[in-house]
Amino acid sequence: MKTRDLAYVALFAAITAVLGLVPAIQVGPVPITAQTLGVMLAGSVLGARRGFLALLLFLVLVAVGLPLLASGSGGLSVFAGPSGGYLYSWPIGAFVVGLITELSWSRYNLGWALLANVVGGIVVVYAIGIPFLALYGDIPLAAAFTGSFAFLPGDAVKAVVASLVAVQVRRAYPVIERPRRAAASQ
Amino acid sequence: MTLALYVPTGSPVHRAPAGAKLLTLVAVSVVVFAVPTLPVVGGVLAAVVLVGLGVARLPPALLGRQVRAVLWWLVALAIVTGVVGGVAGAALVVLRLLALVLAAAVVTATTRVTELVAVVEWLCSPLRVFGVRPARIGLLIAMTLRFIPLVAERAERIREAQAARGGTVRGIRAWTTTAVPLLVQVLQMAHTTAEALDARGADDDAPPARPPSRGRR
């Protein structure tokens, strides 16, 4: 890891924190926040490894007691709560977004961006968050699944925004550079 | 800016090592899931409240705030589990959630951020094998805390500039027209920060190179 990579990792942890300042829409127990946009953008702009580390760093900062989550909450309680699974999924989601982005980098366009952000930023997040909630609350998986459909419209909008932004940032300031070969040469 | 959730009272809980407190938290979460009976989970919750209010002398309002934060969850889970497992099942889930959330809140309120960062560095030390340097975590955290106000400030400035040009776009377009220039700006800023750090010797794996000898006599 070069210092530049560390700075990019810190930057996207910070961006995810700033996205928490965007007012959240409260839907039942879980707020719809802009913060999963941070998951998508970190993966789309930085790639798998650095995107993963950026979200991991963000969660470490939350865990040590900084109130960086959308509702101004933080500390270890949020990881012990029923929605903790969604938080745990963020670094993995960013990794998957980054992986698909890197693999499609030479022919990256809006279609690939949407695929990466939907799979990594929505499917992976739900695939970890929903079973966690079901196990935690002792409720049937189907009930937990139905409950999380409230988030689908918001997440779809975020995936579109992240993809439009990612395609333009790639043109203006590409951070991923021929990822596979660059990784091998280091 | 009150960025930390730490509440100093100087109690024995505050003085206990951070690692021990985190380990206790892990033990609590294992017990309430491994032994899902009302007396055990209720007993754990009572012990947590006793330690938090009695021993650590935390303000009751602090724990109350934590309960309020998960109130919606309590209601939703109680209804769903109540339908499936009856009153006993609902009570178990509610007590378990309260025990976990309050135990975590007690640890957070009684442990300084710096102590928890030290534990994180210690936990990361096995990652040395993969080329991760735990000492870099302090640098990462410092950079992130510096970048948060910078990113917020740049975003505000871009919005102001766009408003000054009379642009009032709404919806998805509003997001992208702000986000793209913002990301390009802050990526450049991060790059400059990294160069500045490198110039001061942050990038060296080995100890920094010997300073040039011509300045010396």
Interface residues (C-beta under 8 A of the other chain):
Chain A: M1 K2 T3 R4 L6 A7 Y8 V9 A10 L11 A13 A14 I15 A17 V18 L21 G28 P29 L41 V45 L57 F58 V60 L61 A63 V64 G65 L66 P67 L68 S71 S73 G74 G75 L76 S77 V78 F79 A80 G81 P82 S83 Y136 G137 D138 I139 P140 A143 G147 V157 V160 V161 L164 V165 Q168 V169 A172 Y173 V175
Chain B: L3 A4 L5 Y6 L25 S29 Q66 A69 V70 W72 W73 A76 L77 V80 T81 V84 G85 G89 L92 V93 L97 L100 V101 L102 A103 A104 A105 V107 T108 A109 T111 V113 L116 V117 V120 G131 V132 R136 I137 L139 L140 I141 M143 T144 L145 F147 I148 L150 V151 A152 A155 I172 W175 T176 A179 V180 L183 V184 V186 L187 Q188 M189 A190 H191 T193 A194 E195 L197 D198 A202 D203
